[in-house]
Every structure is written in structure tokens, then in C-alpha cells.
Amino acid sequence: MTTRRTGFKYGSKLMTKTTVVASIAIAAAFAATSVFAADPVVGKAKYETTCVACHGANGISIAPIYPNVAGQKEEYLVAQMKAFRDGTRPNPIMAPMAQGLTDTDIANIAVFLAALKP
């Protein structure tokens, strides 16, 4: 029996090969995601050298003009730090601080802060 769309028989070698290739691609994507997962320990170290002076040791600000960042949602923190870094959210204090951060730095800091108690 052939399919109407492809003209190939069900169970043909092409269908089997396509399924195997797709399965490998999906498995590789999941493996890459877990290999490059953000590291809160590395994030804490980067936070302590970059952010702690204004946002406090535990993510609780030391001055009313700086926001508390402890317990913020990880995705929100990533988006905001990237916006400061890329200039889409202008801020004269945060822009220079975020300029030197890589995507990996941002992900690590965000996962660290998200895990803190507000």
C-alpha cells in the first residue's frame, strides 16, 4: 500500500531512515540542553563579583533605588539582563555592568538568583 502524499510504501527504507535520523536529532537536542544547563554555583561566583555591591549578598538590595532580585523568575532575569546588555532596556547603572556578561554568565546568574528565597 502506498501513501497518497509521498508515493512510498508504508515501512519503506526511506520512512525508516527518516524516523531514525529524526530520533537521533531529537535525542541530540535533549542531550545538548542538559549538558549546557545553567550552573547556580558558577552563577553565585559571578554574582558575587558583579552584582552583590548593589543587589546584596542574598539578592536583597542594600539601597532603595536597587531592586531585590532574590527569587525572581529565571526567564525574567535572563530577559532583563540581556536587555540591559544589548541596550534595548537603557539604564546608566545596569548597562555597563551587563556589558561584559555572556549568555552563559546571564543564565548562571539567573538560575542562582531564582533559587534564592525572597
C-alpha positions as CSV (number, residue, x, y, z in Angstrom):
1,M,0.0,0.0,0.0
2,T,1.4,3.4,-0.9
3,T,0.7,6.8,0.7
4,R,-1.0,9.4,-1.3
5,R,1.4,12.2,-0.4
6,T,4.8,10.6,-0.9
7,G,4.1,7.6,-3.1
8,F,6.3,5.5,-0.8
9,K,5.1,2.2,0.7
10,Y,4.5,2.2,4.5
11,G,7.5,0.8,6.2
12,S,9.8,1.6,3.3
13,K,13.5,2.1,3.9
14,L,13.1,5.9,3.4
15,M,10.5,6.1,6.1
16,T,12.6,4.1,8.4
17,K,15.7,6.1,7.7
18,T,13.8,9.4,8.2
19,T,12.5,8.1,11.5
20,V,15.9,7.1,12.7
21,V,17.5,10.4,11.7
22,A,14.7,12.4,13.4
23,S,15.1,10.4,16.6
24,I,18.8,11.0,16.7
25,A,18.3,14.7,16.1
26,I,15.7,14.9,18.9
27,A,18.0,12.9,21.3
28,A,20.9,15.2,20.5
29,A,18.9,18.3,21.2
30,F,17.8,16.9,24.6
31,A,21.4,15.9,25.4
32,A,22.7,19.4,24.5
33,T,20.1,21.1,26.6
34,S,21.1,19.1,29.7
35,V,24.8,19.4,29.0
36,F,24.6,23.2,28.8
37,A,22.2,23.6,31.7
38,A,22.9,26.7,33.8
39,D,25.1,26.2,36.9
40,P,23.9,28.0,40.1
41,V,27.4,27.6,41.7
42,V,29.1,29.3,38.9
43,G,26.3,31.9,38.8
44,K,26.8,32.7,42.5
45,A,30.5,33.3,41.9
46,K,29.8,35.6,39.0
47,Y,27.0,37.4,41.0
48,E,29.4,37.9,43.9
49,T,32.0,39.7,41.6
50,T,29.5,41.6,39.5
51,C,26.2,42.3,41.2
52,V,26.5,42.0,45.0
53,A,27.6,45.6,45.6
54,C,24.1,46.9,44.7
55,H,21.8,43.9,44.9
56,G,23.1,42.5,48.2
57,A,24.7,39.2,49.2
58,N,21.4,37.3,49.2
59,G,19.7,39.2,46.3
60,I,18.1,41.6,48.8
61,S,19.1,45.2,47.8
62,I,21.1,47.3,50.2
63,A,19.6,50.6,48.9
64,P,16.0,51.5,48.0
65,I,17.0,52.5,44.4
66,Y,18.2,49.0,43.6
67,P,15.6,46.2,43.2
68,N,15.6,42.9,45.1
69,V,16.5,40.1,42.7
70,A,16.2,37.1,45.0
71,G,13.5,34.7,44.0
72,Q,12.7,36.4,40.7
73,K,11.7,34.1,37.9
74,E,14.7,32.8,35.9
75,E,13.2,33.7,32.5
76,Y,12.5,37.2,33.6
77,L,16.0,37.7,34.9
78,V,17.6,36.4,31.7
79,A,15.4,38.7,29.6
80,Q,16.2,41.8,31.7
81,M,19.9,41.2,31.9
82,K,20.1,40.6,28.1
83,A,18.1,43.8,27.5
84,F,20.4,45.8,29.7
85,R,23.4,44.3,27.9
86,D,22.1,44.8,24.4
87,G,20.8,48.3,25.1
88,T,17.1,47.5,24.5
89,R,16.4,48.5,28.1
90,P,18.6,51.6,28.7
91,N,19.9,52.1,32.2
92,P,23.0,54.1,33.0
93,I,23.8,51.8,36.0
94,M,23.0,48.4,34.7
95,A,24.2,48.8,31.1
96,P,27.9,48.9,32.0
97,M,27.5,46.1,34.5
98,A,25.8,43.8,31.9
99,Q,28.1,44.6,29.0
100,G,30.7,42.0,30.0
101,L,28.2,39.2,30.6
102,T,28.0,36.3,28.2
103,D,24.7,34.4,27.6
104,T,26.2,31.7,29.8
105,D,27.0,34.2,32.6
106,I,23.5,35.5,32.4
107,A,21.9,32.0,32.6
108,N,24.1,31.0,35.5
109,I,23.3,34.2,37.5
110,A,19.6,33.9,36.7
111,V,19.4,30.2,37.9
112,F,21.3,31.2,41.1
113,L,19.0,34.1,41.9
114,A,15.8,32.3,41.0
115,A,16.7,29.7,43.7
116,L,17.1,32.2,46.5
117,K,14.4,32.9,49.0
118,P,12.9,36.4,48.5
